[in-house]
Amino acid sequence: QLGRHTRLPFWVSWSRAINKFDLIHCDLWTSPIVSVSGYKYYLVILDDCSHYLWTFPLRLKSDTYDTLTNFFSYVTTQFGATVKVVQSDNGREFDNSSARTFFLTHGTHLRMSCPYTSPQNGRAERIIRSVNDILRSLLFQASLPPSYWVEALSTATYLRNLLPTKTLAMSTPHMALYGSPPSYSHLRVFGCLCYPNMTATAKHKLAPRSLPSVFLGYSAHHKGYRCLDTSSNHVIISRHVVFDESTFPFSELSPHPTPQAYDFLEDSTDFVPAPIGPSQTPLSAGSPMASPAGPVPTSATGAPSPALPCAAPGAPLPPC
């Protein structure tokens, strides 16, 4: 065996948690490009039962612990549930004294993959690849620079939770978590030209009532849209927005980002494909048969625009 030892094959896991938050999958993705808002990482949290996804941009790996503790509080307050099992890789951001103490005091079981065995955290690895595929498509279509990946991440996460999936028999994660069908009437094309109403902040009666801006997604804490005024680099949040979904302001700039500029979103990590289809048999997360699956925008006041979690706590509200 010393000369011909190879890795053993992985078995596909068909188990699924019966109740919401019985099992969550976590992983951390590192970007080689710092975003315009100063973020270097993002944390993914996937609920195994509803397949609802949360993503949180982080500036430091050490912010993972605080984000996880805040997420536990969010789950308890908003859903009256407790997280029973956390599945993650062997990263130190999950396996440290502070995190272990927190999990022990909350009765949460930490389940990690073996060192250098990322396929044991396959569902989290796969969801990162899926999100990055959407993120790359959004940036490429809008000709946005790669440094705007956090804004595209927020929209990609939001859209994914509204889309039907075979894992839920063509239902949506939003429906599985909240029990109500999602609305699609408010969706707009990411990165397109938009005109937010500016009458409330106009300096005089003859000032322009709007400004040409770039649509950067949906606000997590307002029923409105996030619009980037490229002339002042301010992010304007408004529900009174007119869209030109066939025009992309960044595509008129020169030089255009090349396809190679988005290669940092490629994921070469091997993973076990998560089983899909209605034939899955939901099992309890603690069941013996349940194995682990494989320039900076500022606000209209001139202050730096606070970066928001990409999918809550508290998912972006549809503008009314």
C-alpha positions as CSV (number, residue, x, y, z in Angstrom):
1,Q,0.0,0.0,0.0
2,L,2.9,2.4,0.5
3,G,3.4,2.8,-3.3
4,R,-0.2,2.6,-4.6
5,H,-2.5,3.8,-1.9
6,T,-5.4,5.9,-3.3
7,R,-8.3,7.8,-1.7
8,L,-11.4,5.7,-1.1
9,P,-14.6,6.6,-3.0
10,F,-17.3,8.7,-1.4
11,W,-20.9,7.5,-1.0
12,V,-23.7,9.9,-2.0
13,S,-25.8,10.9,1.0
14,W,-29.6,10.8,0.5
15,S,-30.5,12.0,3.9
16,R,-32.3,15.3,4.6
17,A,-33.2,17.0,7.9
18,I,-36.9,16.7,8.8
19,N,-37.3,20.0,10.6
20,K,-35.9,23.5,9.8
21,F,-32.5,24.2,11.4
22,D,-32.0,20.6,12.5
23,L,-28.9,20.8,10.4
24,I,-27.1,23.7,8.8
25,H,-24.1,23.5,6.4
26,C,-21.5,26.2,6.7
27,D,-18.4,27.1,4.7
28,L,-16.2,30.2,4.1
29,W,-15.1,31.4,0.7
30,T,-12.0,33.6,0.2
31,S,-11.9,36.1,-2.6
32,P,-8.5,37.1,-4.0
33,I,-10.1,40.5,-4.9
34,V,-11.1,42.8,-2.1
35,S,-14.6,44.3,-2.8
36,V,-15.2,48.0,-3.1
37,S,-16.7,47.9,0.4
38,G,-13.6,46.2,1.8
39,Y,-14.8,42.6,2.1
40,K,-12.4,39.6,1.5
41,Y,-14.6,36.6,2.5
42,Y,-18.2,35.4,2.6
43,L,-19.8,32.9,4.9
44,V,-22.5,30.6,3.5
45,I,-25.1,29.0,5.7
46,L,-27.5,26.5,4.1
47,D,-30.5,25.0,6.0
48,D,-30.6,21.3,5.1
49,C,-34.4,21.1,5.4
50,S,-35.6,24.1,3.5
51,H,-32.5,24.7,1.4
52,Y,-32.8,28.4,2.2
53,L,-29.4,30.1,1.9
54,W,-27.8,33.0,3.8
55,T,-24.5,34.6,2.8
56,F,-22.6,37.1,4.9
57,P,-19.6,39.1,3.5
58,L,-16.8,39.3,6.0
59,R,-13.7,41.5,6.2
60,L,-11.8,39.1,8.5
61,K,-12.0,35.3,9.0
62,S,-12.3,36.0,12.8
63,D,-15.7,37.7,12.1
64,T,-17.1,34.2,11.4
65,Y,-17.7,33.5,15.1
66,D,-19.7,36.7,15.7
67,T,-21.7,36.1,12.5
68,L,-22.6,32.6,13.6
69,T,-23.7,33.7,17.1
70,N,-25.8,36.4,15.6
71,F,-27.4,33.8,13.3
72,F,-28.3,31.6,16.2
73,S,-30.0,34.5,17.8
74,Y,-31.8,35.3,14.6
75,V,-33.1,31.7,14.2
76,T,-34.4,31.7,17.8
77,T,-36.2,35.0,17.6
78,Q,-37.6,34.8,14.1
79,F,-38.5,31.1,13.8
80,G,-38.6,29.9,17.5
81,A,-36.2,27.1,16.6
82,T,-32.7,26.1,17.6
83,V,-29.8,24.9,15.5
84,K,-29.1,21.3,16.4
85,V,-26.2,20.3,14.2
86,V,-23.6,22.4,12.4
87,Q,-21.8,20.7,9.5
88,S,-18.6,22.5,8.4
89,D,-15.1,21.8,7.1
90,N,-12.0,21.5,9.3
91,G,-11.3,25.3,9.2
92,R,-10.1,27.0,12.4
93,E,-12.8,29.6,11.9
94,F,-15.3,26.9,13.0
95,D,-13.1,24.7,15.2
96,N,-11.7,27.0,18.0
97,S,-12.2,27.4,21.7
98,S,-14.8,30.2,21.5
99,A,-16.9,28.4,18.9
100,R,-16.7,25.1,20.7
101,T,-17.7,26.7,24.0
102,F,-20.7,28.4,22.3
103,F,-21.9,25.2,20.6
104,L,-21.6,23.3,23.9
105,T,-23.6,25.9,25.9
106,H,-26.3,25.8,23.2
107,G,-26.4,22.0,22.9
108,T,-25.4,22.2,19.3
109,H,-23.4,19.3,17.8
110,L,-20.4,20.4,15.6
111,R,-19.8,17.9,12.8
112,M,-16.7,18.6,10.8
113,S,-15.1,17.0,7.7
114,C,-11.8,15.2,8.1
115,P,-8.7,17.3,7.4
116,Y,-8.1,17.9,3.6
117,T,-11.4,16.1,2.8
118,S,-13.7,18.8,1.6
119,P,-16.1,16.4,-0.2
120,Q,-17.5,15.5,3.3
121,N,-18.8,19.1,3.3
122,G,-20.2,18.6,-0.1
123,R,-23.5,20.5,0.1
124,A,-21.8,23.7,1.3
125,E,-19.1,23.4,-1.4
126,R,-21.7,22.8,-4.0
127,I,-23.8,25.8,-3.0
128,I,-20.7,28.1,-3.1
129,R,-20.1,26.9,-6.7
130,S,-23.7,27.6,-7.6
131,V,-23.7,31.0,-6.1
132,N,-20.4,31.9,-7.8
133,D,-21.9,30.9,-11.1
134,I,-24.8,33.2,-10.7
135,L,-22.5,36.0,-9.3
136,R,-20.2,35.7,-12.3
137,S,-23.1,35.8,-14.8
138,L,-24.5,39.0,-13.1
139,L,-21.2,40.8,-13.2
140,F,-20.4,39.7,-16.8
141,Q,-23.8,40.8,-18.2
142,A,-23.6,44.2,-16.5
143,S,-19.9,44.7,-17.3
144,L,-19.3,45.5,-13.6
145,P,-15.8,45.4,-12.3
146,P,-14.9,42.3,-10.3
147,S,-14.6,44.5,-7.2
148,Y,-18.4,44.7,-7.1
149,W,-18.7,41.0,-6.3
150,V,-20.4,41.7,-2.9
151,E,-23.3,43.6,-4.5
152,A,-23.7,40.7,-7.0
153,L,-23.5,38.2,-4.2
154,S,-26.4,39.8,-2.4
155,T,-28.5,39.6,-5.6
156,A,-27.4,36.1,-6.4
157,T,-28.4,34.9,-2.9
158,Y,-31.7,36.7,-3.1
159,L,-32.6,35.2,-6.5
160,R,-31.6,31.7,-5.6
161,N,-34.0,31.6,-2.7
162,L,-36.8,32.5,-5.0
163,L,-36.1,29.9,-7.7
164,P,-37.6,26.4,-7.8
165,T,-35.3,23.5,-7.1
166,K,-35.5,19.8,-7.8
167,T,-34.4,19.1,-4.2
168,L,-37.8,20.5,-3.0
169,A,-39.8,18.9,-5.8
170,M,-39.8,22.2,-7.8
171,S,-40.8,24.2,-4.8
172,T,-38.8,27.2,-3.7
173,P,-36.6,27.7,-0.5
174,H,-38.7,30.8,0.3
175,M,-41.8,28.7,0.3
176,A,-40.2,25.9,2.4
177,L,-39.0,28.3,5.0
178,Y,-41.8,31.0,5.2
179,G,-44.7,28.9,4.0
180,S,-45.8,31.5,1.4
181,P,-45.0,31.7,-2.3
182,P,-42.5,34.4,-3.3
183,S,-43.3,37.4,-5.4
184,Y,-41.4,38.1,-8.7
185,S,-43.1,41.3,-9.9
186,H,-40.5,43.5,-8.2
187,L,-37.4,41.8,-9.8
188,R,-35.2,43.9,-12.1
189,V,-32.1,43.3,-14.2
190,F,-29.0,43.7,-12.2
191,G,-26.6,46.4,-13.2
192,C,-29.1,48.1,-15.6
193,L,-29.7,51.9,-15.9
194,C,-32.1,53.3,-13.4
195,Y,-33.5,56.6,-12.3
196,P,-34.3,57.0,-8.6
197,N,-36.5,59.9,-7.6
198,M,-34.5,62.8,-6.0
199,T,-37.2,65.4,-5.4
200,A,-37.0,65.1,-1.6
201,T,-33.3,66.1,-1.6
202,A,-33.3,68.6,-4.6
203,K,-31.5,71.8,-3.8
204,H,-34.0,74.0,-5.6
205,K,-37.2,73.8,-7.7
206,L,-35.4,73.6,-11.0
207,A,-32.9,70.9,-9.9
208,P,-33.1,67.5,-11.8
209,R,-35.8,65.2,-10.3
210,S,-33.6,62.1,-10.9
211,L,-30.1,61.0,-11.7
212,P,-28.9,58.2,-14.0
213,S,-27.7,55.4,-11.7
214,V,-26.8,51.7,-11.8
215,F,-29.1,49.2,-10.2
216,L,-27.1,47.3,-7.5
217,G,-29.8,45.1,-6.0
218,Y,-32.4,45.0,-3.2
219,S,-32.0,46.6,0.2
220,A,-32.1,44.1,3.1
221,H,-33.7,46.5,5.5
222,H,-36.0,48.6,3.2
223,K,-38.7,48.0,0.7
224,G,-36.6,49.6,-2.0
225,Y,-33.9,49.3,-4.5
226,R,-30.1,50.2,-4.2
227,C,-29.0,52.6,-6.9
228,L,-25.4,53.7,-7.5
229,D,-24.9,57.3,-8.6
230,T,-21.7,56.9,-10.6
231,S,-21.1,60.7,-10.7
232,S,-20.9,61.0,-6.9
233,N,-20.4,57.3,-6.0
234,H,-23.3,57.5,-3.6
235,V,-25.7,54.6,-3.0
236,I,-29.3,55.8,-3.1
237,I,-32.1,53.6,-1.6
238,S,-35.5,54.4,-3.0
239,R,-38.8,52.7,-4.0
240,H,-39.5,55.4,-6.6
241,V,-37.3,54.0,-9.4
242,V,-37.7,53.9,-13.2
243,F,-35.6,51.2,-14.9
244,D,-34.1,50.9,-18.4
245,E,-33.4,47.2,-18.4
246,S,-31.8,47.2,-21.8
247,T,-29.0,49.6,-21.0
248,F,-25.9,48.9,-18.8
249,P,-23.9,52.0,-17.9
250,F,-20.7,50.2,-17.1
251,S,-20.7,48.6,-20.5
252,E,-20.1,52.1,-22.0
253,L,-16.9,52.5,-20.0
254,S,-13.5,51.7,-21.4
255,P,-11.8,49.3,-21.0
256,H,-14.4,46.6,-20.4
257,P,-13.6,43.9,-17.9
258,T,-12.4,40.8,-19.8
259,P,-13.9,37.3,-19.1
260,Q,-10.6,36.4,-17.5
261,A,-11.2,39.1,-14.9
262,Y,-13.8,36.9,-13.3
263,D,-11.7,33.8,-13.1
264,F,-11.3,34.3,-9.4
265,L,-14.8,33.0,-9.0
266,E,-13.8,29.6,-10.4
267,D,-14.0,26.8,-7.9
268,S,-11.7,23.9,-8.6
269,T,-12.5,22.1,-5.3
270,D,-13.7,18.5,-5.8
271,F,-17.0,17.8,-4.2
272,V,-19.7,15.2,-3.9
273,P,-22.7,16.3,-5.9
274,A,-25.7,16.7,-3.7
275,P,-28.5,14.3,-4.6
276,I,-31.6,16.0,-6.2
277,G,-35.1,15.0,-6.9
278,P,-38.2,14.1,-5.0
279,S,-37.0,10.6,-4.3
280,Q,-35.0,11.8,-1.3
281,T,-36.1,10.3,2.0
282,P,-36.0,13.0,4.8
283,L,-34.2,11.7,7.8
284,S,-33.5,13.3,11.2
285,A,-30.2,15.1,11.3
286,G,-29.2,13.0,14.3
287,S,-30.3,9.7,12.7
288,P,-27.6,7.0,12.5
289,M,-28.2,6.8,8.8
290,A,-27.8,10.6,8.3
291,S,-24.2,11.0,7.1
292,P,-22.5,14.3,6.2
293,A,-23.1,15.2,2.6
294,G,-20.6,14.8,0.5
295,P,-14.3,53.0,-6.2
296,V,-16.2,52.7,-2.5
297,P,-20.0,53.4,-2.6
298,T,-21.3,55.9,0.0
299,S,-24.7,56.9,1.2
300,A,-26.6,59.9,0.0
301,T,-25.2,61.8,3.1
302,G,-21.6,61.2,2.0
303,A,-20.8,58.6,4.7
304,P,-19.6,55.2,3.7
305,S,-22.5,52.9,2.8
306,P,-22.8,50.1,5.4
307,A,-22.5,46.7,3.8
308,L,-25.4,44.4,4.7
309,P,-25.7,40.7,5.1
310,C,-26.5,39.3,1.7
311,A,-29.5,37.3,2.8
312,A,-30.5,38.5,6.1
313,P,-31.0,37.9,9.0
314,G,-34.1,39.3,7.4
315,A,-34.2,38.7,3.7
316,P,-34.5,41.7,1.4
317,L,-38.0,42.9,1.3
318,P,-39.8,43.2,-2.1
319,P,-40.3,46.9,-3.0
320,C,-44.0,47.9,-2.9
